[in-house]
Each structure stands twice: as structure tokens, then as C-alpha cells.
Amino acid sequence: MKSIWTGSIGFGLVNIPVKMYSAVEESTLDLDMLDKKDYANIKFKRVNENTGKEVPWANIVKGYLVNEKYVVLDESDFEKASPEKTKHIEIMQFVNESEIDSIYFEVPYYLEPEKTGARAYALLREALAKTGKAGVGMFVMRNREHVCLIKASGDVIVLNRIRFAQEIRDTSSLNLPGKTSKPAEVKMAINLIDQLTEAYDPSKYKDDYTDKLLKIIHAKAKGKTLPYKPMKVVHSTSKDLMEQLKASLSSPAKKRAS
């Protein structure tokens, strides 16, 4: 794996030099966009608005419009904005991970210690694992500030980017129902939840959509078509929630993963 960020973690007066790696990779197929007429590949170009000519990456800079004029920024300007956060993550507090709503979670990364920080890395990892806590800090990556959660996961320390509160949209504009459920319905729903509750095993859930799409692609390449049955949205035949819940409890649990 290739590191995408290098810096350090601040843990009190302990400083841990680390490298950051992406913890995930896309499982989707890399599809190209083609012209419907002749299947020619569609290319996107960076074009100068005034001349209409293509501009190479080396000649592209970033700017911010102020009073109808652009103020151009270079890498040193971004570092000046927050030099301590471009190369350092200071753990500002520790929390129980369960306190953070899943809506805030973004992207996970693996942290690997430099040789000089191996012992301090192991110390933080073991302390996090034994306390069940996670550290909260802030850092800058790709010219943007992020808040993050740092936790132990087996032998590795994982950094998970989390969203700022102002990035979460308000729900007041949504048309949501009030509390209209009857106590007996709630009790029955809880019984159904209990019946379907089991320990989470991530290996049980696989991206079979991509596999099926790949089979269709290979079949089309050979001039064949695979049979399929279009799915229709079917509404419950009964509007009686209690009747539906009872039927759910009495029927065998459906296979939820392959």
C-alpha cells in the first residue's frame, strides 16, 4: 500500500510519527463513458474559458474570487493557514465511540508507526483497547481540515474521518410522522427485532450486485443474454400492523446474507 499522508499523533506529551493508508477500496466496476453513436471513449479536458485551449495540470493553480478578482493561492498559503494541523493530529479528548452517531462517520484509514514511534504506537493502541475509548482530534489533508476519531482495531490504530456538525442537514423540512404506534404494536415489533438479533459478522455480507453485473457483461461479450425477472414494489395486502407483525414472528427467519 502507498501512504497518503505522513505526520504525527499527539497523545499528551507523547508524539507518535505515523503514515496513513486508505483502509478501504471500491468494489464497484470501473465503467467507461462512451458515445452512443460509435462507442468512442468520452474524454474530459481542462479548458481555458477564454482561449478554449486545454490546460496541463502543471499550469493549473487555485484561486478565490474577491471583489471580482482572483486571489491565487499556493501550497505554502495552505500550510500557513494551519501549519500545526497539516502534519500533526493532536488528540484533544477521549470518548466512548457509542456516543457518536453513525451519521457522522466518513472514511476510515490505517495508521502505521514510523520505526521511532513503534513503542509509543503500541502503548496508545493497548490503552485504547483496554479502556474501550477513542480519541478525537483534528488534522488537515488535501487542503481541508477534518475532525477524526482514533481507535484501536486489533493490531492497528484506525483513524476515521467524521463530519462536522454543520455538515449534517436539518430534518425539519421532512414530512415525518409523529408517535402514533400502539403499545401492543411496539411490543410486537421489539419481539421481532429480538428474534432477528445476532452478532454482526461483516464477512457474511458481500457485494453480489457487482458479481452479477460482471456475469451480464461477460454474457453480452459472447452475444448471450441472461434471464432476469424484473422486481415490482408490492405493498402489504393488509393494513393491520399487528397482523403483519404476528405473521413475521411466526414465519421462518429469511436468509439475510449469502
C-alpha positions in Angstrom: 0.0 0.0 0.0 1.1 3.6 -0.6 0.8 6.1 2.2 -1.4 9.1 1.5 -0.4 11.2 4.5 2.6 11.4 6.8 2.7 13.2 10.2 2.3 12.5 13.8 -0.2 11.9 16.6 0.0 13.9 19.8 -1.0 11.9 22.9 -0.4 14.2 25.9 3.3 14.8 25.7 3.8 11.6 23.7 4.5 12.2 20.0 4.0 9.3 17.5 5.2 9.7 13.9 2.9 7.8 11.6 2.0 7.1 8.0 -1.7 7.0 6.9 -3.1 4.4 4.4 -6.6 4.1 3.0 -8.4 1.3 4.8 -11.0 0.6 2.0 -11.1 0.0 -1.7 -14.1 0.3 -4.1 -15.7 -3.0 -5.1 -17.7 -1.4 -8.0 -16.8 -1.9 -11.6 -14.8 0.8 -13.4 -17.2 1.6 -16.3 -16.1 4.0 -19.1 -18.5 6.6 -20.6 -18.9 6.1 -24.4 -20.6 7.9 -27.2 -23.8 6.1 -28.1 -23.3 6.6 -31.8 -19.9 4.8 -32.2 -18.9 3.8 -28.7 -15.9 6.1 -28.7 -14.5 6.9 -25.3 -15.6 10.2 -23.8 -12.7 12.4 -22.6 -12.8 15.3 -20.2 -10.5 18.2 -20.7 -9.4 21.1 -18.6 -10.1 24.0 -20.9 -9.2 27.7 -20.6 -12.5 29.6 -20.6 -11.1 32.5 -22.6 -9.0 30.7 -25.2 -10.8 27.3 -25.4 -7.4 25.6 -25.3 -6.6 22.6 -23.0 -4.5 23.5 -19.9 -2.0 20.9 -18.5 -2.1 20.1 -14.7 1.3 21.9 -14.2 -0.3 25.2 -15.2 -3.4 25.0 -13.0 -3.5 27.0 -9.8 -6.2 27.5 -7.2 -7.9 30.9 -6.6 -10.6 32.6 -4.6 -12.8 35.3 -6.0 -12.6 38.6 -4.1 -14.2 41.8 -5.5 -14.4 40.3 -9.0 -10.7 39.4 -8.9 -9.0 36.1 -8.1 -6.5 35.8 -5.3 -4.2 32.9 -6.3 -3.1 30.5 -3.5 0.0 28.2 -3.5 0.8 25.3 -1.2 2.6 27.5 1.3 -0.5 29.6 1.8 -2.5 26.4 2.8 0.2 25.5 5.3 0.3 29.0 6.8 -3.4 28.7 7.5 -2.8 25.9 10.0 0.8 24.6 9.9 0.4 22.5 13.1 -2.6 20.6 11.6 -1.0 19.9 8.2 1.5 17.4 9.7 0.1 16.7 13.2 -3.0 15.3 14.8 -3.5 16.4 18.4 -5.9 14.1 20.4 -8.0 16.7 22.2 -10.3 14.4 24.1 -11.3 10.7 24.6 -14.9 9.5 24.2 -16.9 6.3 24.1 -17.4 5.5 20.4 -21.0 4.7 21.0 -21.6 8.3 21.9 -21.0 9.4 18.2 -24.0 8.9 15.9 -23.1 6.8 12.8 -24.3 9.7 10.5 -21.1 11.5 11.4 -18.7 8.7 10.1 -17.0 9.2 6.8 -13.8 7.4 5.7 -11.5 5.0 7.6 -7.7 5.0 7.4 -5.0 2.7 8.8 -2.2 4.4 10.8 1.3 2.8 10.7 4.1 4.0 13.0 7.5 5.1 11.8 10.3 3.0 13.4 11.0 5.6 16.0 7.3 5.7 17.1 6.7 1.9 17.4 6.7 1.7 21.2 4.5 4.8 21.7 2.1 3.5 19.0 1.8 0.1 20.8 1.2 1.9 24.1 -1.6 4.1 22.6 -3.2 1.1 20.9 -3.2 -1.1 24.0 -4.5 1.8 26.2 -7.4 2.4 23.7 -8.2 -1.3 23.6 -8.3 -1.7 27.3 -10.4 1.4 28.1 -12.7 0.9 25.1 -12.2 4.6 24.3 -11.5 6.5 21.1 -9.5 9.8 20.7 -10.9 12.8 18.9 -8.6 15.2 17.1 -8.3 17.4 14.0 -5.9 17.5 11.1 -5.5 18.9 7.5 -5.4 16.7 4.4 -5.6 17.8 0.8 -6.0 21.4 2.0 -9.1 20.7 4.0 -9.5 20.4 7.8 -11.1 17.3 9.2 -12.2 16.1 12.6 -11.3 12.5 13.3 -11.8 9.5 15.6 -8.8 7.4 16.5 -9.4 3.9 17.9 -7.7 0.5 18.2 -8.9 -2.3 15.9 -6.9 -5.5 16.5 -3.2 -4.7 15.9 -3.8 -1.5 14.0 -4.9 2.0 15.0 -7.7 3.2 12.8 -8.4 6.9 12.1 -11.9 7.5 10.9 -12.8 10.9 9.4 -16.0 12.2 10.8 -18.2 15.0 9.7 -18.6 18.4 11.3 -21.9 19.2 12.9 -22.7 21.9 10.3 -22.4 19.3 7.5 -25.4 17.4 8.8 -28.7 18.6 7.3 -31.6 19.6 9.5 -34.6 17.3 9.3 -37.3 19.9 10.0 -38.2 20.2 6.3 -39.0 16.4 6.1 -42.6 15.2 6.4 -42.2 12.8 9.3 -44.9 11.0 11.3 -45.4 11.5 15.0 -45.6 8.8 17.6 -48.8 7.0 16.5 -47.9 3.4 17.3 -50.0 1.4 19.8 -48.1 -0.1 22.8 -49.0 -3.6 21.7 -47.6 -2.9 18.2 -44.4 -1.6 19.7 -44.0 -4.7 21.9 -44.6 -7.0 19.0 -42.1 -5.0 16.9 -39.5 -5.4 19.7 -40.1 -9.1 19.8 -39.4 -9.3 16.0 -36.2 -7.3 16.5 -35.1 -9.6 19.3 -35.9 -12.7 17.1 -33.6 -11.3 14.3 -30.8 -10.1 16.6 -27.4 -11.8 16.3 -23.8 -10.9 16.5 -22.6 -8.9 13.4 -20.3 -10.8 11.1 -19.1 -8.5 8.2 -17.9 -11.4 6.2 -21.5 -12.6 5.7 -22.4 -9.6 3.6 -20.9 -9.4 0.1 -21.2 -7.1 -2.9 -23.0 -9.7 -5.1 -24.5 -6.9 -7.3 -21.1 -6.3 -8.9 -20.6 -10.0 -9.4 -23.9 -10.4 -11.1 -23.3 -7.3 -13.3 -19.9 -8.8 -14.3 -21.7 -12.0 -15.4 -24.0 -10.0 -17.5 -21.0 -8.2 -19.1 -19.3 -11.5 -19.9 -22.5 -12.9 -21.3 -23.1 -9.9 -23.6 -19.4 -10.1 -24.7 -20.3 -13.6 -26.0 -23.6 -12.4 -27.6 -25.7 -14.0 -24.9 -28.3 -12.6 -22.6 -29.1 -13.8 -19.1 -32.7 -14.4 -18.0 -34.0 -12.0 -15.4 -37.2 -11.3 -13.6 -38.0 -7.6 -13.0 -38.9 -6.7 -9.4 -42.1 -4.9 -8.6 -42.7 -3.0 -5.5 -45.6 -4.8 -3.7 -47.4 -3.2 -0.9 -48.7 -5.3 2.0 -52.1 -6.8 1.4 -53.2 -6.0 4.9 -53.1 -2.6 6.6 -53.3 -4.2 10.1 -49.8 -3.8 11.6 -50.5 -6.4 14.3 -51.4 -8.9 11.7 -48.3 -8.3 9.7 -46.1 -8.5 12.8 -47.6 -11.7 14.0 -47.1 -13.2 10.6 -43.5 -12.1 10.6 -42.8 -13.7 14.0 -44.4 -17.0 13.0 -42.6 -17.3 9.7 -39.0 -18.7 9.5 -36.3 -16.0 9.5 -35.3 -15.1 6.0 -31.8 -15.6 4.8 -30.3 -12.2 5.1 -26.9 -12.7 3.5 -25.2 -15.1 1.2 
